[in-house]
Amino acid sequence: AGRDEANPVGMMLSAAMMLRHLGERGAGDRLEEAIAGVLDEGADLPVDLRAPGDDRPAAGTSRMADAVAERLTGRR
């Protein structure tokens, strides 16, 4: 706890599903697309999603979440 190492993808995908369940299909879709974009880009991934041999520094929980938020707001 408190080490900023947890992978937030599962929680964010759950939030996308909840948005859809609440009738906010567009918001859920945008969130899922932002997550997919960050994963596809591969720069801000937590340690457990890094490919073997990828020597770039792993992103912490907050950096991964910030990258998704940046995609949602169009700042990325």
N, C-alpha and C positions, 0 to 999 in steps of 0.2 A: 504494500500500500504506500502511496505517496511517492513512488519512484518514476511516474510518468512513462511507464513501459507497457501498459495494457493496450491491446489491440481494440480500438473502438468500432470496428466495422460491424460486428454483430449487433451492437446496440443501435447503431445508426440505421442498419437495415430493418431492425425491429421497429424503429420509429417510422420508417417509410411504410411498413405494413400497417401500422396503427393509423397513420394519416389516411391511407386508403380505406381502412375499416370505418373511419369517421366521415367518409364521403369526400375527403380531400385528395382525390385521385391525382390531380395535377401536381400538387405539392409532394405527394409521395413519389411520383415519377421523377420529378426534378431532383429530389434528394437522392434517389437511387442512381440517376444519371451522373450526378456530381461525384458520388462515391466511386462509380465505375470509372469515371474520368481520371480520378486521382490514382486508382489502382492501375489503370492502363498506362498512365504517365510513369509510374514507378519511382518517382523521386522522393516522395514523402511516405514511405512505408515503414511500419513498425518492424522490429527485428524478426518476428515470426512469419512475416510475409516476404522477407528478402530472399532472393534466389541464392543458392549456394555459389560462393565465389564473388558475390556482389560486395565490393569493399566500400561502397558509399556508406556514410553514417546513417544509422537507422533513425527514423523520426519517432519522437515520443508520442504519447497519446494526444497531447494538446496540439502538437504540430500537425498530426494527421487530421484531427478535427478542424483545425484552422484551414488546412488545404481544401477540405470539403466545403467549408463555409465560404472561402474565397471563390470557388467555382460557382456556388449558388448565387453569389452576389455579382458575379461577372468581373471580379477583380483579378481573375486568373484565366 
